[in-house]
């Protein structure tokens, strides 16, 4: 007998409505899974995952939690996505914490990937989204100080401490810290440069914030710890 699932209405994070950075969370929990999604990445590109609740309508009626994983960029690679009879199991899978292939062959998007696709996703339509505007200002402020960082930012991305995303990044009620540390990468793991950005101080370029390039730790020096993220940047 064919299995029948009734999925009901799509949640706000479903890609049927298009991609919106405001729908992203660092992890899915029992409190946010109905409206949030997570992004992970493998060697082929970016992956977008979310959980939706459905119901089996044939035989014994019971709730089913479907994890959908869509590739936002890149080609090839594995196809992911599973369904579960337990919400907790679905959340562990979507967060890459259950030892499945999705968790083993992908990693959290701890780095803001600003390649061509990533730039369109997070900064290309900055006018409508406060966090996207903030990311655009971060990149512009760094490039105003050191234009040579453009090739690194576009190819390998930057990191910001995850606490920054949860804060109000624009307007009079902005609660950003006085200083943010940002890392630019020149390879998968190698840092090209580290910058201190001061969101509340104006930079030399119009609309940018003040940025100062800092020395990168050399081999033998104490390893830089990025707080909650293995490759994250600290927030002062």
Phi and psi restraints in degrees (value plus and minus 20) as a CYANA .aco file:
   2 UNK   PHI     -87.6   -47.6
   2 UNK   PSI     124.5   164.5
   3 UNK   PHI    -105.1   -65.1
   3 UNK   PSI     112.0   152.0
   4 UNK   PHI    -136.9   -96.9
   4 UNK   PSI     109.6   149.6
   5 UNK   PHI    -140.7  -100.7
   5 UNK   PSI     113.0   153.0
   6 UNK   PHI    -124.3   -84.3
   6 UNK   PSI      90.8   130.8
   7 UNK   PHI    -113.7   -73.7
   7 UNK   PSI     -30.6     9.4
   8 UNK   PHI      46.9    86.9
   8 UNK   PSI    -173.6  -133.6
   9 UNK   PHI     -97.3   -57.3
   9 UNK   PSI     127.1   167.1
  10 UNK   PHI     -93.9   -53.9
  10 UNK   PSI     122.0   162.0
  11 UNK   PHI     -93.7   -53.7
  11 UNK   PSI     145.8   185.8
  12 UNK   PHI     -83.5   -43.5
  12 UNK   PSI     -41.7    -1.7
  13 UNK   PHI    -107.1   -67.1
  13 UNK   PSI     -25.3    14.7
  14 UNK   PHI     -84.9   -44.9
  14 UNK   PSI     118.5   158.5
  15 UNK   PHI     -89.3   -49.3
  15 UNK   PSI     -26.1    13.9
  16 UNK   PHI     -81.0   -41.0
  16 UNK   PSI     -44.7    -4.7
  17 UNK   PHI    -113.7   -73.7
  17 UNK   PSI     -20.1    19.9
  18 UNK   PHI      74.9   114.9
  18 UNK   PSI     149.2   189.2
  19 UNK   PHI    -105.6   -65.6
  19 UNK   PSI     113.2   153.2
  20 UNK   PHI    -156.1  -116.1
  20 UNK   PSI      97.1   137.1
  21 UNK   PHI     -77.3   -37.3
  21 UNK   PSI     -45.0    -5.0
  22 UNK   PHI     -87.3   -47.3
  22 UNK   PSI     -35.9     4.1
  23 UNK   PHI    -105.4   -65.4
  23 UNK   PSI     -22.8    17.2
  24 UNK   PHI    -107.2   -67.2
  24 UNK   PSI     125.7   165.7
  25 UNK   PHI    -153.6  -113.6
  25 UNK   PSI     138.1   178.1
  26 UNK   PHI     -86.1   -46.1
  26 UNK   PSI     -51.2   -11.2
  27 UNK   PHI    -176.7  -136.7
  27 UNK   PSI     133.6   173.6
  28 UNK   PHI    -109.6   -69.6
  28 UNK   PSI     116.9   156.9
  29 UNK   PHI    -150.1  -110.1
  29 UNK   PSI     154.6   194.6
  30 UNK   PHI     -86.4   -46.4
  30 UNK   PSI     -35.4     4.6
  31 UNK   PHI    -116.6   -76.6
  31 UNK   PSI     -36.5     3.5
  32 UNK   PHI    -145.3  -105.3
  32 UNK   PSI     -24.8    15.2
  33 UNK   PHI     -83.5   -43.5
  33 UNK   PSI     -43.2    -3.2
  34 UNK   PHI     -93.2   -53.2
  34 UNK   PSI     -36.8     3.2
  35 UNK   PHI    -151.2  -111.2
  35 UNK   PSI     -25.6    14.4
  36 UNK   PHI    -138.7   -98.7
  36 UNK   PSI     139.9   179.9
  37 UNK   PHI    -152.9  -112.9
  37 UNK   PSI     147.2   187.2
  38 UNK   PHI    -143.7  -103.7
  38 UNK   PSI     137.0   177.0
  39 UNK   PHI    -139.3   -99.3
  39 UNK   PSI     116.7   156.7
  40 UNK   PHI    -149.4  -109.4
  40 UNK   PSI     154.2   194.2
  41 UNK   PHI    -163.8  -123.8
  41 UNK   PSI     128.0   168.0
  42 UNK   PHI    -143.2  -103.2
  42 UNK   PSI    -190.3  -150.3
  43 UNK   PHI     -90.1   -50.1
  43 UNK   PSI     -28.7    11.3
  44 UNK   PHI    -117.0   -77.0
  44 UNK   PSI     -39.3     0.7
  45 UNK   PHI     130.3   170.3
  45 UNK   PSI    -177.8  -137.8
  46 UNK   PHI    -111.4   -71.4
  46 UNK   PSI     121.4   161.4
  47 UNK   PHI    -144.2  -104.2
  47 UNK   PSI     119.2   159.2
  48 UNK   PHI    -139.1   -99.1
  48 UNK   PSI     104.4   144.4
  49 UNK   PHI    -149.4  -109.4
  49 UNK   PSI     119.8   159.8
  50 UNK   PHI    -168.6  -128.6
  50 UNK   PSI     145.3   185.3
  51 UNK   PHI    -135.8   -95.8
  51 UNK   PSI     116.9   156.9
  52 UNK   PHI    -152.4  -112.4
  52 UNK   PSI     125.2   165.2
  53 UNK   PHI    -116.6   -76.6
  53 UNK   PSI     111.6   151.6
  54 UNK   PHI    -149.6  -109.6
  54 UNK   PSI    -192.5  -152.5
  55 UNK   PHI    -162.4  -122.4
  55 UNK   PSI     111.2   151.2
  56 UNK   PHI     -91.6   -51.6
  56 UNK   PSI     108.6   148.6
  57 UNK   PHI    -129.2   -89.2
  57 UNK   PSI     -19.7    20.3
  58 UNK   PHI    -132.2   -92.2
  58 UNK   PSI     116.4   156.4
  59 UNK   PHI      51.2    91.2
  59 UNK   PSI    -157.2  -117.2
  60 UNK   PHI     -91.1   -51.1
  60 UNK   PSI     102.1   142.1
  61 UNK   PHI     -98.9   -58.9
  61 UNK   PSI     106.0   146.0
  62 UNK   PHI    -175.9  -135.9
  62 UNK   PSI     138.2   178.2
  63 UNK   PHI     -94.0   -54.0
  63 UNK   PSI     123.1   163.1
  64 UNK   PHI    -149.7  -109.7
  64 UNK   PSI     115.6   155.6
  65 UNK   PHI    -129.6   -89.6
  65 UNK   PSI      93.8   133.8
  66 UNK   PHI    -121.3   -81.3
  66 UNK   PSI     104.3   144.3
  67 UNK   PHI    -118.7   -78.7
  67 UNK   PSI      96.3   136.3
  68 UNK   PHI    -124.6   -84.6
  68 UNK   PSI     113.2   153.2
  69 UNK   PHI    -145.0  -105.0
  69 UNK   PSI     100.7   140.7
  70 UNK   PHI    -137.8   -97.8
  70 UNK   PSI     123.1   163.1
  71 UNK   PHI    -109.1   -69.1
  71 UNK   PSI     103.5   143.5
  72 UNK   PHI    -108.2   -68.2
  72 UNK   PSI     -45.7    -5.7
  73 UNK   PHI    -174.6  -134.6
  73 UNK   PSI     150.6   190.6
  74 UNK   PHI      61.3   101.3
  74 UNK   PSI     146.5   186.5
  75 UNK   PHI    -152.4  -112.4
  75 UNK   PSI     134.6   174.6
  76 UNK   PHI      60.7   100.7
  76 UNK   PSI    -183.1  -143.1
  77 UNK   PHI      65.4   105.4
  77 UNK   PSI     153.2   193.2
  78 UNK   PHI     -92.4   -52.4
  78 UNK   PSI     136.1   176.1
  79 UNK   PHI    -119.7   -79.7
  79 UNK   PSI     110.1   150.1
  80 UNK   PHI    -137.9   -97.9
  80 UNK   PSI     152.1   192.1
  81 UNK   PHI     103.9   143.9
  81 UNK   PSI     112.9   152.9
  82 UNK   PHI    -168.7  -128.7
  82 UNK   PSI     148.2   188.2
  83 UNK   PHI    -145.6  -105.6
  83 UNK   PSI     133.9   173.9
  84 UNK   PHI    -158.6  -118.6
  84 UNK   PSI     137.7   177.7
  85 UNK   PHI    -114.1   -74.1
  85 UNK   PSI     -20.1    19.9
  86 UNK   PHI    -145.5  -105.5
  86 UNK   PSI     110.7   150.7
  87 UNK   PHI     -82.7   -42.7
  87 UNK   PSI     -62.0   -22.0
  88 UNK   PHI     -80.0   -40.0
  88 UNK   PSI     -60.8   -20.8
  89 UNK   PHI     -86.5   -46.5
  89 UNK   PSI     -58.6   -18.6
  90 UNK   PHI     -84.7   -44.7
  90 UNK   PSI     -60.5   -20.5
  91 UNK   PHI     -87.7   -47.7
  91 UNK   PSI     -59.7   -19.7
  92 UNK   PHI     -82.4   -42.4
  92 UNK   PSI     -60.5   -20.5
  93 UNK   PHI     -84.3   -44.3
  93 UNK   PSI     -70.0   -30.0
  94 UNK   PHI     -81.8   -41.8
  94 UNK   PSI     -52.8   -12.8
  95 UNK   PHI    -105.8   -65.8
  95 UNK   PSI     -20.5    19.5
  96 UNK   PHI      51.6    91.6
  96 UNK   PSI      11.9    51.9
  97 UNK   PHI    -137.6   -97.6
  97 UNK   PSI      -3.4    36.6
  98 UNK   PHI    -133.0   -93.0
  98 UNK   PSI     -12.2    27.8
  99 UNK   PHI      58.2    98.2
  99 UNK   PSI     -12.7    27.3
 100 UNK   PHI     -96.0   -56.0
 100 UNK   PSI     154.0   194.0
 101 UNK   PHI     -80.0   -40.0
 101 UNK   PSI     -53.7   -13.7
 102 UNK   PHI     -82.7   -42.7
 102 UNK   PSI     -61.2   -21.2
 103 UNK   PHI     -94.2   -54.2
 103 UNK   PSI     -54.0   -14.0
 104 UNK   PHI     -97.4   -57.4
 104 UNK   PSI     -56.2   -16.2
 105 UNK   PHI    -121.3   -81.3
 105 UNK   PSI     -17.7    22.3
 106 UNK   PHI    -149.2  -109.2
 106 UNK   PSI     147.3   187.3
 107 UNK   PHI    -160.9  -120.9
 107 UNK   PSI     136.6   176.6
 108 UNK   PHI     -79.9   -39.9
 108 UNK   PSI     128.9   168.9
 109 UNK   PHI    -102.0   -62.0
 109 UNK   PSI      48.6    88.6
 110 UNK   PHI     -89.6   -49.6
 110 UNK   PSI     -39.0     1.0
 111 UNK   PHI    -129.0   -89.0
 111 UNK   PSI     116.4   156.4
 112 UNK   PHI     -97.0   -57.0
 112 UNK   PSI      87.7   127.7
 113 UNK   PHI    -102.7   -62.7
 113 UNK   PSI      92.5   132.5
 114 UNK   PHI    -132.2   -92.2
 114 UNK   PSI      26.3    66.3
 115 UNK   PHI     -96.7   -56.7
 115 UNK   PSI    -191.7  -151.7
 116 UNK   PHI     -74.6   -34.6
 116 UNK   PSI     -66.6   -26.6
 117 UNK   PHI     -89.0   -49.0
 117 UNK   PSI     -64.9   -24.9
 118 UNK   PHI     -83.2   -43.2
 118 UNK   PSI     -57.3   -17.3
 119 UNK   PHI     -82.9   -42.9
 119 UNK   PSI     -59.0   -19.0
 120 UNK   PHI     -88.2   -48.2
 120 UNK   PSI     -58.3   -18.3
 121 UNK   PHI     -87.7   -47.7
 121 UNK   PSI     -64.0   -24.0
 122 UNK   PHI    -125.8   -85.8
 122 UNK   PSI     -37.7     2.3
 123 UNK   PHI    -154.3  -114.3
 123 UNK   PSI     -33.6     6.4
 124 UNK   PHI     -87.3   -47.3
 124 UNK   PSI     -49.0    -9.0
 125 UNK   PHI    -139.3   -99.3
 125 UNK   PSI      35.8    75.8
 126 UNK   PHI     -89.2   -49.2
 126 UNK   PSI     -41.9    -1.9
 127 UNK   PHI     -81.5   -41.5
 127 UNK   PSI     -47.6    -7.6
 128 UNK   PHI    -116.9   -76.9
 128 UNK   PSI     -27.3    12.7
 129 UNK   PHI    -152.6  -112.6
 129 UNK   PSI     102.1   142.1
 130 UNK   PHI     -81.1   -41.1
 130 UNK   PSI     -61.2   -21.2
 131 UNK   PHI     -89.8   -49.8
 131 UNK   PSI     -57.4   -17.4
 132 UNK   PHI     -84.4   -44.4
 132 UNK   PSI     -59.2   -19.2
 133 UNK   PHI     -81.9   -41.9
 133 UNK   PSI     -61.7   -21.7
 134 UNK   PHI     -82.6   -42.6
 134 UNK   PSI     -64.5   -24.5
 135 UNK   PHI     -81.6   -41.6
 135 UNK   PSI     -59.8   -19.8
 136 UNK   PHI     -81.9   -41.9
 136 UNK   PSI     -62.0   -22.0
 137 UNK   PHI     -84.1   -44.1
 137 UNK   PSI     -58.6   -18.6
 138 UNK   PHI     -79.1   -39.1
 138 UNK   PSI     -70.8   -30.8
 139 UNK   PHI     -83.4   -43.4
 139 UNK   PSI     -66.2   -26.2
 140 UNK   PHI     -82.0   -42.0
 140 UNK   PSI     -57.4   -17.4
 141 UNK   PHI     -87.8   -47.8
 141 UNK   PSI     -58.5   -18.5
 142 UNK   PHI     -86.7   -46.7
 142 UNK   PSI     -65.0   -25.0
 143 UNK   PHI     -88.9   -48.9
 143 UNK   PSI     -46.3    -6.3
 144 UNK   PHI     -86.5   -46.5
 144 UNK   PSI     -51.1   -11.1
 145 UNK   PHI    -105.4   -65.4
 145 UNK   PSI     -59.9   -19.9
 146 UNK   PHI    -164.1  -124.1
 146 UNK   PSI      70.7   110.7
 147 UNK   PHI     -79.7   -39.7
 147 UNK   PSI     -42.2    -2.2
 148 UNK   PHI     -86.8   -46.8
 148 UNK   PSI     -34.2     5.8
 149 UNK   PHI     -93.7   -53.7
 149 UNK   PSI     -32.7     7.3
 150 UNK   PHI     -77.1   -37.1
 150 UNK   PSI     -65.0   -25.0
 151 UNK   PHI     -84.8   -44.8
 151 UNK   PSI     -54.2   -14.2
 152 UNK   PHI     -93.7   -53.7
 152 UNK   PSI     -63.4   -23.4
 153 UNK   PHI     -81.6   -41.6
 153 UNK   PSI     -62.1   -22.1
 154 UNK   PHI     -90.7   -50.7
 154 UNK   PSI     -54.3   -14.3
 155 UNK   PHI    -108.4   -68.4
 155 UNK   PSI     -59.0   -19.0
 156 UNK   PHI    -147.5  -107.5
 156 UNK   PSI     -25.9    14.1
 157 UNK   PHI      65.5   105.5
 157 UNK   PSI    -195.5  -155.5
 158 UNK   PHI    -153.2  -113.2
 158 UNK   PSI     144.3   184.3
 159 UNK   PHI    -143.8  -103.8
 159 UNK   PSI     123.0   163.0
 160 UNK   PHI    -149.9  -109.9
 160 UNK   PSI     130.5   170.5
 161 UNK   PHI     -81.0   -41.0
 161 UNK   PSI     117.5   157.5
 162 UNK   PHI     -80.5   -40.5
 162 UNK   PSI     -42.7    -2.7
 163 UNK   PHI     -82.4   -42.4
 163 UNK   PSI     -46.7    -6.7
 164 UNK   PHI     -84.0   -44.0
 164 UNK   PSI     -60.0   -20.0
 165 UNK   PHI     -82.0   -42.0
 165 UNK   PSI     -53.0   -13.0
 166 UNK   PHI     -99.4   -59.4
 166 UNK   PSI     -24.6    15.4
 167 UNK   PHI    -115.2   -75.2
 167 UNK   PSI     140.5   180.5
 168 UNK   PHI     -96.1   -56.1
 168 UNK   PSI      96.6   136.6
 169 UNK   PHI    -118.3   -78.3
 169 UNK   PSI     -22.9    17.1
 170 UNK   PHI    -160.2  -120.2
 170 UNK   PSI     140.5   180.5
 171 UNK   PHI      67.6   107.6
 171 UNK   PSI     157.7   197.7
 172 UNK   PHI     -84.9   -44.9
 172 UNK   PSI     -49.4    -9.4
 173 UNK   PHI    -114.2   -74.2
 173 UNK   PSI      -0.4    39.6
 174 UNK   PHI     -77.5   -37.5
 174 UNK   PSI     113.1   153.1
 175 UNK   PHI    -134.4   -94.4
 175 UNK   PSI       9.7    49.7
 176 UNK   PHI     -86.3   -46.3
 176 UNK   PSI     130.5   170.5
 177 UNK   PHI     -88.4   -48.4
 177 UNK   PSI     147.2   187.2
 178 UNK   PHI     -88.2   -48.2
 178 UNK   PSI     -47.8    -7.8
 179 UNK   PHI    -160.5  -120.5
 179 UNK   PSI     118.2   158.2
 180 UNK   PHI    -146.2  -106.2
 180 UNK   PSI     117.2   157.2
 181 UNK   PHI    -121.0   -81.0
 181 UNK   PSI     110.8   150.8
 182 UNK   PHI    -144.5  -104.5
 182 UNK   PSI     118.8   158.8
 183 UNK   PHI    -131.8   -91.8
 183 UNK   PSI     116.9   156.9
 184 UNK   PHI    -129.0   -89.0
 184 UNK   PSI     117.1   157.1
 185 UNK   PHI    -127.9   -87.9
 185 UNK   PSI     123.9   163.9
 186 UNK   PHI    -130.2   -90.2
 186 UNK   PSI     -20.4    19.6
 187 UNK   PHI    -177.7  -137.7
 187 UNK   PSI    -193.5  -153.5
 188 UNK   PHI     -76.3   -36.3
 188 UNK   PSI     -61.2   -21.2
 189 UNK   PHI    -143.4  -103.4
 189 UNK   PSI     -29.5    10.5
 190 UNK   PHI    -114.9   -74.9
 190 UNK   PSI     110.5   150.5
 191 UNK   PHI    -103.9   -63.9
 191 UNK   PSI     111.4   151.4
 192 UNK   PHI    -105.0   -65.0
 192 UNK   PSI     -61.9   -21.9
 193 UNK   PHI    -182.8  -142.8
 193 UNK   PSI     138.6   178.6
 194 UNK   PHI    -146.5  -106.5
 194 UNK   PSI     116.0   156.0
 195 UNK   PHI    -146.2  -106.2
 195 UNK   PSI     124.7   164.7
 196 UNK   PHI    -119.6   -79.6
 196 UNK   PSI     107.4   147.4
 197 UNK   PHI    -133.9   -93.9
 197 UNK   PSI     121.9   161.9
 198 UNK   PHI    -138.7   -98.7
 198 UNK   PSI      72.8   112.8
 199 UNK   PHI     -78.5   -38.5
 199 UNK   PSI     -46.7    -6.7
 200 UNK   PHI    -115.7   -75.7
 200 UNK   PSI     -13.6    26.4
 201 UNK   PHI    -140.9  -100.9
 201 UNK   PSI     114.0   154.0
 202 UNK   PHI     -95.0   -55.0
 202 UNK   PSI     123.2   163.2
 203 UNK   PHI    -113.1   -73.1
 203 UNK   PSI    -194.9  -154.9
 204 UNK   PHI     -92.2   -52.2
 204 UNK   PSI     -55.1   -15.1
 205 UNK   PHI    -104.4   -64.4
 205 UNK   PSI     125.6   165.6
 206 UNK   PHI     -81.1   -41.1
 206 UNK   PSI     107.1   147.1
 207 UNK   PHI      64.8   104.8
 207 UNK   PSI     -24.8    15.2
 208 UNK   PHI    -115.6   -75.6
 208 UNK   PSI     144.4   184.4
 209 UNK   PHI    -120.7   -80.7
 209 UNK   PSI     139.6   179.6
 210 UNK   PHI     -86.8   -46.8
 210 UNK   PSI     111.7   151.7
 211 UNK   PHI    -149.3  -109.3
 211 UNK   PSI     121.1   161.1
 212 UNK   PHI    -150.3  -110.3
 212 UNK   PSI     106.5   146.5
 213 UNK   PHI     -98.3   -58.3
 213 UNK   PSI     112.7   152.7
 214 UNK   PHI    -130.9   -90.9
 214 UNK   PSI     133.3   173.3
 215 UNK   PHI     -86.7   -46.7
 215 UNK   PSI     125.2   165.2
 216 UNK   PHI    -109.9   -69.9
 216 UNK   PSI     118.0   158.0
 217 UNK   PHI     -78.5   -38.5
 217 UNK   PSI     116.5   156.5
 218 UNK   PHI    -113.9   -73.9
 218 UNK   PSI     139.4   179.4
 219 UNK   PHI     -73.9   -33.9
 219 UNK   PSI     115.9   155.9
 220 UNK   PHI      78.5   118.5
 220 UNK   PSI     -40.3    -0.3
 221 UNK   PHI    -101.4   -61.4
 221 UNK   PSI     145.0   185.0
 222 UNK   PHI     -80.3   -40.3
 222 UNK   PSI     111.7   151.7
 223 UNK   PHI     -86.2   -46.2
 223 UNK   PSI     115.0   155.0
 224 UNK   PHI     -91.7   -51.7
 224 UNK   PSI     112.0   152.0
 225 UNK   PHI    -128.8   -88.8
 225 UNK   PSI     101.6   141.6
 226 UNK   PHI    -111.6   -71.6
 226 UNK   PSI       5.8    45.8
 227 UNK   PHI      58.0    98.0
 227 UNK   PSI    -147.0  -107.0
 228 UNK   PHI     -94.9   -54.9
 228 UNK   PSI     -36.4     3.6
 229 UNK   PHI    -131.1   -91.1
 229 UNK   PSI     118.3   158.3
 230 UNK   PHI     -79.8   -39.8
 230 UNK   PSI     -55.2   -15.2
 231 UNK   PHI    -136.8   -96.8
 231 UNK   PSI      -3.8    36.2
 232 UNK   PHI     -95.6   -55.6
 232 UNK   PSI     150.2   190.2
 233 UNK   PHI    -129.9   -89.9
 233 UNK   PSI     128.0   168.0
 234 UNK   PHI     -98.0   -58.0
 234 UNK   PSI     134.3   174.3
 235 UNK   PHI    -135.4   -95.4
 235 UNK   PSI     102.3   142.3
